[in-house]
Amino acid sequence: MNYIGSKAQLLPFLRANIEAFAGGDLSSKVFCDLFAGSGCVGKSFATDVRSLISNDQEYYSYVLNRAMLQTGILEGVDEIIASLNALPPTQGIIYKNYCEGSGSGRNYFSDRNGQKIDAMRQGIEAYKENEELYFFLLASLLLSADKVANTASVYSAFLKHLKPLAQEELCFQALDYQPMSKLHQVFCEDANTLISKLEGDILYLDPPYNRRQYGANYHLLNTIARYDSFVPKGKTGVRSYESSPYCKTTTALQALEKLIYEAKFSYIFISYNDEGIISSSMIAQMMQKYGKYESIKMPHHRFKAYQNKLHKHYIYEYLHFLEKF
Ligand SMILES: C[S@@+](CC[C@H](N)C(=O)[O-])C[C@H]1O[C@@H](n2cnc3c(N)ncnc32)[C@H](O)[C@@H]1O
């Protein structure tokens, strides 16, 4: 999944620095990924730490992280996926509101794929009693549907004509996962509310760094995951979403400082880039008040949807570290 702000390409950089600063062996540590997004950071540390706490305020992210961190060995999943793939397409919420053939005026999926998503999503409800399987199937559907979405990358707009990938038939594929034997926790809350209830060793913070609200950019993933009734708004069919204080210049630094102040964690790491709402020097100044501070930066590719010949292709990705007093 091409996720805004994903740290998938930066995992070696994060791991090397987190291990060096927090003392090497992480096997006795509780690690919290408070802005988990696609979940790639939590997933990569899940087998090395004593336990992991994952959180994100978006429901689609909660679904992905639950599936990646709380799925044990699943029996018979290949047969279930084959049966979902074989369901006859049906005209439900996705086709009616997000496909051109229904007259919705929106072109997020081909008519056939929209109807297939509806059939599969309705089919998944039959497994609701088995939460582990249910979230695993939901996460698998989100990632499978995302592959054939008719967008440049995010769901804040659709393309006028179906791009070649969107013309391909949706194939429901199982999430690539490693069965978990440890007890990891997954939350779907506002980070600033949740922080007071958490305790651990390593807190990794990767908040949004610009004005783009994730709830707007990934609204369709929330709609597929929730599959509830609501009135889609405007040209894009967006649903209502929580605004994040990290996406506003007037509130971002204050919200971040509140997290650092309240955190009951020994080591705190913040990922942020040099084009974000808060400058690196402001983050450094704020963090120095709370303990021993260091930082490191490395060049990193821009998020692809924003590539523009007039802009430089690299940004600097910072990792700010704090050993809290
Ligand atoms: C930069 S992304 C994280 C990317 C993630 N580390 C990855 O590699 O995929 C920021 C995340 O913060 C979440 N978020 C924004 N405001 C939040 C808040 N107040 N509480 C919890 N999560 C929030 C967004 O939904 C988004 O997934």
The ligand as an SDF file (V2000), in Angstrom:
LIG
                    3D

 27 29  0  0  0  0  0  0  0  0999 V2000
    2.7170    9.6420    9.0320 C   0  0  0  0  0  0  0  0  0  0  0  0
    1.3530    8.5810    9.2630 S   0  0  0  0  0  0  0  0  0  0  0  0
    2.0640    7.1560   10.0480 C   0  0  0  0  0  0  0  0  0  0  0  0
    2.7260    6.2650    9.0660 C   0  0  0  0  0  0  0  0  0  0  0  0
    3.1890    4.9560    9.6500 C   0  0  0  0  0  0  0  0  0  0  0  0
    4.3060    5.0930   10.5340 N   0  0  0  0  0  0  0  0  0  0  0  0
    3.5600    4.0110    8.5020 C   0  0  0  0  0  0  0  0  0  0  0  0
    4.7440    3.7400    8.3140 O   0  0  0  0  0  0  0  0  0  0  0  0
    2.6400    3.5900    7.7940 O   0  0  0  0  0  0  0  0  0  0  0  0
    0.4520    9.3630   10.5410 C   0  0  0  0  0  0  0  0  0  0  0  0
   -0.7170    8.5660   11.1000 C   0  0  0  0  0  0  0  0  0  0  0  0
   -1.2370    9.2640   12.2300 O   0  0  0  0  0  0  0  0  0  0  0  0
   -2.6390    9.0350   12.2980 C   0  0  0  0  0  0  0  0  0  0  0  0
   -3.1870   10.1060   13.1650 N   0  0  0  0  0  0  0  0  0  0  0  0
   -3.3350   11.4180   12.8790 C   0  0  0  0  0  0  0  0  0  0  0  0
   -3.7720   12.0890   13.9610 N   0  0  0  0  0  0  0  0  0  0  0  0
   -3.9040   11.1780   14.9560 C   0  0  0  0  0  0  0  0  0  0  0  0
   -4.3030   11.2780   16.3130 C   0  0  0  0  0  0  0  0  0  0  0  0
   -4.6660   12.4500   16.8610 N   0  0  0  0  0  0  0  0  0  0  0  0
   -4.3330   10.1500   17.0520 N   0  0  0  0  0  0  0  0  0  0  0  0
   -3.9810    8.9520   16.5030 C   0  0  0  0  0  0  0  0  0  0  0  0
   -3.5980    8.8080   15.2150 N   0  0  0  0  0  0  0  0  0  0  0  0
   -3.5380    9.9110   14.4530 C   0  0  0  0  0  0  0  0  0  0  0  0
   -3.0780    9.0470   10.8650 C   0  0  0  0  0  0  0  0  0  0  0  0
   -4.3060    8.3760   10.6780 O   0  0  0  0  0  0  0  0  0  0  0  0
   -1.8920    8.3680   10.1520 C   0  0  0  0  0  0  0  0  0  0  0  0
   -2.1290    7.0090    9.9570 O   0  0  0  0  0  0  0  0  0  0  0  0
  1  2  1  0
  2  3  1  0
  2 10  1  0
  3  4  1  0
  4  5  1  0
  5  6  1  0
  5  7  1  0
  7  8  2  0
  7  9  1  0
 10 11  1  0
 11 12  1  0
 11 26  1  0
 12 13  1  0
 13 14  1  0
 13 24  1  0
 14 15  1  0
 14 23  1  0
 15 16  2  0
 16 17  1  0
 17 18  1  0
 17 23  2  0
 18 19  1  0
 18 20  2  0
 20 21  1  0
 21 22  2  0
 22 23  1  0
 24 25  1  0
 24 26  1  0
 26 27  1  0
M  CHG  2   2   1   9  -1
M  END
$$$$
